[in-house]
Amino acid sequence: MKQCNKCKENKSKKLFYKRKSCLDNIDAVCISCNLISACNRGHKNRNKARSYVEQIKRQHSCQHCFINDYRILCFHHLIPAKKKYTISRMVATGINTQKIQQEINK
């Protein structure tokens, strides 16, 4: 039995991830709490990326078709071969804003 540092419940050691950096080779936080933290972190990152891209779209219009409604704007790559991801995919996965900006600049 081990106590989770987050929920403070005593749980079986099988309910913890293995972690070599810990003294007992078991993570200090149970799997359930780890999953909740990861989910919350993902939501936070996606919301941050979404608001960042929306802000950029509000400030610019399309240079190809001159549309300036931010809700229907998309990013065109000047050199499609350099494209790694679509911006919408990057936002959906919660990739940080620096990498999004690098992709927009392509």
PyMOL commands that set and color helices and strands:
alter all, ss='L'
color gray80, all
select helices_A, chain A and resi 13-15+31-59+80-82+87-93+97-105
alter helices_A, ss='H'
color red, helices_A
select strands_A, chain A and resi 2-3+10-11+16-18+26-30
alter strands_A, ss='S'
color yellow, strands_A
deselect
rebuild
show_as cartoon
